[in-house]
Amino acid sequence: MARYVLNRLAQAVMLLVIVSAIGFAILHLAPGGPLSQFAASAQMTQEDLARVSKQLGLDRPLPIQYLDWFGRMLKGDWGKSYRDGEAVLSVISSHLGATLELMITATIIAVLLGCWIGISGALRRYSLFDSLATVSAMIALSIPTFWFGLVTIYVFSVTLGWLPAGNRETVGDGSFLDLLHHLIAPAMVLALVETAMWGRFMRSSMLEVINQDYIRTARAKGMPEWRILTVHALRNALLPMITVAGLQFPTLLGGALVAETVFTWPGMGRLFLDSIGYRDYPVVMGILMFSAMMVLIGSLIADILYAVVDPRIRVG
Amino acid sequence: MADSTGKFGVGGLHHLGIPNRRQFFQLGAGAAAGWTLSGNAFAQTERPSSPPDKPRGQVIAALSQEPTVFHPLMPGIEVDQGIWWQVFSLLWYIDPEGNFVPDLAREVPTIENGGLSADGLTWKIKLRSDVKWHDGTPFTAEDVKFSLELINDSNFRARSRVGHSLVKDIKVVAPDEIHWRMEAPYSPYMSILGSLTFIVPKHILEKVSDPNSSPFHNAPVGTGPFRWGERVPGDHILLNANTGYHGKGPYVERVVFKYIPDLTVLYTQFRTGQVDYTGLQGILPNFVQEAKTLKGHKVVVSSTSSVEHIAPNLEFGPFADRAVREALYLGINKQAIIDALYYGLPTQTETFVPQQAWSFQQGLPQHKYDPAKANALLDAAGWVRGSGGVREKGGVKLEFTNSTTSGNAVREQTQQLLIQDWRAIGAAMRVNNMPAAVIWGDFWQQSKFNSVIVGVNFMLGSDPDVTPRFGSGAIPAKGGRGYNTYQYQSAEADRLLAEGARQFDLAQRKTTYGELQKLIRNDLAMLPLFQGFIAEGVKEGLQGFRPNINTSINCWNVREWYWA
């Protein structure tokens, strides 16, 4: 087991190095730069721009810039944002809470609702409920998050006036109820696709399990149906969902990026978009590395859990 | 000199609205959440009222970009200025009418009051002695000296040294008086000092080891009407009233700058009453008509100094021929663009100077949409229609690309109209749009474009000195120092620019810059479309909002805002 974990860790580190090199190259080779936003200013001349560029070290060859950045990153110095001079790790951590709040809430909604829909659909295969759930999932997976977000705002904020049209809190309030009030709409929007995915995966997994011989045997032995479902079927059906959970992180992060923009949610997704727009290289690289680490850790945990549960994996 | 720069005006105001029942309740909900709006929903008219005796209530100002640079002398963008205006003070500022108004200075230096020598080389500034920094330390002439020297410090990442680099021999003669000498006369310096040269505290910044990075950069201390409160990155910045402010106001307890990047979402939050003011970039033109019908809100449409124009690269084949530029200009149906795409909000212009400025030159040749004349002009110049109807001359085809920021829907639609207009006169235009961070990089700065649609504020505060834009020595693609990406070269323009920068007499300067505008209009160094505008939403009851064409952001005077 230890060898398996070490092997997976080594792969993860290699992947991180590759991601950093490719990310750095793409970001810096893209035309424009952190100073292009000042181009229209009557105050700054070309000479001013060249001076500032030199002071930021942007005039050095790209490989030197990369090695410098990489060396400092290994020592725990992820650089400083070009926009506000804050340390990158501090910038990321200041946005992380908001994103986690949104992602965790959406995940809880998606897991509970998705599993319930999936299990119910599998148990009542081809019923009206199952058909409706299938069609709804297809629609949910096809709806662009941005559009759904705007519709949600229009219906619940503009027309009905029930929910705020965005923001994480009312400035000056920040009570739990206020936070919850603001969280409902974006979490709902973010959870939509997730719920559909969990529902579909859960339905397939459950179907596979309840058609197994040991379930038939349990039924033949006269075991109560609720016990068959909870003890035998559900436990085994949830196993493949460990992998689903591990791989959902990038999708969830992508969805959060859109939801945060529509609902003016001060999270990582918006930070990433803003930082790309400003060509804030240190922050973009920081978020890239952080996200890659999260994805790899998520996938690693899923793999290890699976290996713990199913010893055949370790050998394979 | 205070009066010598003349007066600027403000664009038209459009006020509307009484809230319906639902909106009233929404506003009421906001008040219940702690925003001092009570009663404001009923204050529908611009009835005169006085500011309160002490700061009262809170203003939520929405901005579509996030302010992130809080050191006012470092490179920042327009939105950062919204914070600088609240936290810091200038020696003097330029009001909406174009007057220099003393702020930290007791009076604006002029030749008449002895603040300026007749040759413009010696400046003597008398300062207020009743000003304190937000931490209670008295403001003195040492702070002014420190600020000017910091800008010229080679280790400091200063935004711009234009004008400042001419300042020599700074002497503090008293805690409330400072003198300096200019290496050469430079009259635009008055505007540079009065627009973005905010004074920073010596007693804090002299102690930092790296002038580009210190706690001050994220919790600035100034002498302005508001003190730094808190910043939630990606969300908002909260400023608290400085009750010891030396000037008028502030009249609200807090101002919250709320960052809402999507303009549709920004408008929605204004519509639902979550924000009190929609600042930079305001309300999209397609929402303006609807916004005017909203109850409990008013819409203020005002002119800006930015001039929307087509920038030709004058070194690019066909554009080097003035006849081509004139024909293309005649071939643009400008009014159709303004009416169809901008809902008739902006006004046509022929120059780089805002029409409200003292330096604006009246009587410039007015654009006329005349495709027949354009065709005749091109025929006469030897541009013959070839296959596909595209003209050519000497093997050079009259075809070119036009670029602008991708995602800017209205400019992209403008391009479609231009393609049609110019096809009718035998010119073929192709679209080559790019993201902002790309197009305004080397592509624009090093004149790698054929033509670009862009809005530029050419003014230095209120000064029409456009040496960095049209001076022959300011072409970056030729190693110049400036932003002459048009690659415009004219000995006469250079002469006028040098003369204007040396003159301190308003009448003389008006003549000089008038001649320059005639020259640039005649040469068609750029093809102007219209003067920029901004539609801003203000919640009813919020008084004191005054658009200022001499600043880049209209929330320059939040200190004067109050709830009626």
HADDOCK unambig.tbl for C-alpha pairs under 7 A between the chains (distance, minus, plus):
assign (segid A and resid 31 and name CA) (segid B and resid 438 and name CA) 4.89 0.50 0.50
assign (segid A and resid 31 and name CA) (segid B and resid 441 and name CA) 6.95 0.50 0.50
assign (segid A and resid 32 and name CA) (segid B and resid 437 and name CA) 4.93 0.50 0.50
assign (segid A and resid 32 and name CA) (segid B and resid 438 and name CA) 4.04 0.50 0.50
assign (segid A and resid 32 and name CA) (segid B and resid 439 and name CA) 6.87 0.50 0.50
assign (segid A and resid 32 and name CA) (segid B and resid 440 and name CA) 6.79 0.50 0.50
assign (segid A and resid 32 and name CA) (segid B and resid 441 and name CA) 4.27 0.50 0.50
assign (segid A and resid 32 and name CA) (segid B and resid 442 and name CA) 6.49 0.50 0.50
assign (segid A and resid 33 and name CA) (segid B and resid 437 and name CA) 6.24 0.50 0.50
assign (segid A and resid 33 and name CA) (segid B and resid 441 and name CA) 6.44 0.50 0.50
assign (segid A and resid 36 and name CA) (segid B and resid 437 and name CA) 5.77 0.50 0.50
assign (segid A and resid 36 and name CA) (segid B and resid 440 and name CA) 5.19 0.50 0.50
assign (segid A and resid 36 and name CA) (segid B and resid 441 and name CA) 4.68 0.50 0.50
assign (segid A and resid 37 and name CA) (segid B and resid 437 and name CA) 6.57 0.50 0.50
assign (segid A and resid 37 and name CA) (segid B and resid 440 and name CA) 6.90 0.50 0.50
assign (segid A and resid 38 and name CA) (segid B and resid 77 and name CA) 6.56 0.50 0.50
assign (segid A and resid 39 and name CA) (segid B and resid 440 and name CA) 5.96 0.50 0.50
assign (segid A and resid 40 and name CA) (segid B and resid 456 and name CA) 6.05 0.50 0.50
assign (segid A and resid 42 and name CA) (segid B and resid 457 and name CA) 6.51 0.50 0.50
assign (segid A and resid 42 and name CA) (segid B and resid 458 and name CA) 5.88 0.50 0.50
assign (segid A and resid 42 and name CA) (segid B and resid 459 and name CA) 6.69 0.50 0.50
assign (segid A and resid 42 and name CA) (segid B and resid 460 and name CA) 6.30 0.50 0.50
assign (segid A and resid 43 and name CA) (segid B and resid 160 and name CA) 6.06 0.50 0.50
assign (segid A and resid 43 and name CA) (segid B and resid 460 and name CA) 6.84 0.50 0.50
assign (segid A and resid 44 and name CA) (segid B and resid 159 and name CA) 6.37 0.50 0.50
assign (segid A and resid 44 and name CA) (segid B and resid 160 and name CA) 5.20 0.50 0.50
assign (segid A and resid 45 and name CA) (segid B and resid 468 and name CA) 6.79 0.50 0.50
assign (segid A and resid 45 and name CA) (segid B and resid 481 and name CA) 6.35 0.50 0.50
assign (segid A and resid 45 and name CA) (segid B and resid 482 and name CA) 4.50 0.50 0.50
assign (segid A and resid 45 and name CA) (segid B and resid 483 and name CA) 6.21 0.50 0.50
assign (segid A and resid 46 and name CA) (segid B and resid 476 and name CA) 6.57 0.50 0.50
assign (segid A and resid 46 and name CA) (segid B and resid 481 and name CA) 5.51 0.50 0.50
assign (segid A and resid 46 and name CA) (segid B and resid 482 and name CA) 4.94 0.50 0.50
assign (segid A and resid 46 and name CA) (segid B and resid 483 and name CA) 6.34 0.50 0.50
assign (segid A and resid 47 and name CA) (segid B and resid 481 and name CA) 5.48 0.50 0.50
assign (segid A and resid 47 and name CA) (segid B and resid 482 and name CA) 6.86 0.50 0.50
assign (segid A and resid 48 and name CA) (segid B and resid 159 and name CA) 6.90 0.50 0.50
assign (segid A and resid 48 and name CA) (segid B and resid 160 and name CA) 5.88 0.50 0.50
assign (segid A and resid 52 and name CA) (segid B and resid 157 and name CA) 5.87 0.50 0.50
assign (segid A and resid 55 and name CA) (segid B and resid 157 and name CA) 6.95 0.50 0.50
assign (segid A and resid 83 and name CA) (segid B and resid 68 and name CA) 5.82 0.50 0.50
assign (segid A and resid 83 and name CA) (segid B and resid 69 and name CA) 6.45 0.50 0.50
assign (segid A and resid 84 and name CA) (segid B and resid 68 and name CA) 4.99 0.50 0.50
assign (segid A and resid 84 and name CA) (segid B and resid 69 and name CA) 5.37 0.50 0.50
assign (segid A and resid 85 and name CA) (segid B and resid 213 and name CA) 6.51 0.50 0.50
assign (segid A and resid 94 and name CA) (segid B and resid 233 and name CA) 6.83 0.50 0.50
assign (segid A and resid 158 and name CA) (segid B and resid 272 and name CA) 6.18 0.50 0.50
assign (segid A and resid 165 and name CA) (segid B and resid 269 and name CA) 5.93 0.50 0.50
assign (segid A and resid 173 and name CA) (segid B and resid 33 and name CA) 6.87 0.50 0.50
assign (segid A and resid 262 and name CA) (segid B and resid 265 and name CA) 6.59 0.50 0.50
assign (segid A and resid 264 and name CA) (segid B and resid 260 and name CA) 5.77 0.50 0.50
assign (segid A and resid 266 and name CA) (segid B and resid 234 and name CA) 4.69 0.50 0.50
assign (segid A and resid 266 and name CA) (segid B and resid 235 and name CA) 5.18 0.50 0.50
assign (segid A and resid 271 and name CA) (segid B and resid 234 and name CA) 6.69 0.50 0.50
assign (segid A and resid 277 and name CA) (segid B and resid 437 and name CA) 6.33 0.50 0.50
assign (segid A and resid 278 and name CA) (segid B and resid 437 and name CA) 6.71 0.50 0.50
